[in-house]
Amino acid sequence: MTAKATTEATWEQDVLQADGPVLVDFWAAWCGPCRMVSPVLDEIQAEHPEKITILKLNVDENPNLAMQYQITSIPAMKVFHGGEVKTTIIGAKPKFALEQDLAEFIG
């Protein structure tokens, strides 16, 4: 299961109005660590589809959102719930570390 993309056009509906927690992976095609973390996020999404939604936001194609959420380095992941940022994860991490960071949402 591959994470779906979100954009500035769909952000409000995809992220801010979502029923449950949404992890947004801020990434770019040229970012090596982003490409490393992507399959790990896909695995987490596949294992917990009813608990968390994982979306990808390309920062090169959606610079306004990257600026709005102060993304200064990627990969950066933010978990939104109820339209608010609940947690931020910076950098590529192994699956067990990401699962620990997301425990309150997928536990």
Secondary structure, 3 states (H helix, E strand, C coil): CCCEECCCCCHHHHHHCCCCCEEEEEECCCCHHHHHHHHHHHHHHHHCCCCCEEEEEECCCCHHHHHHCCCCCCCEEEEEECCEEEEEEECCCCHHHHHHHCHHHHC
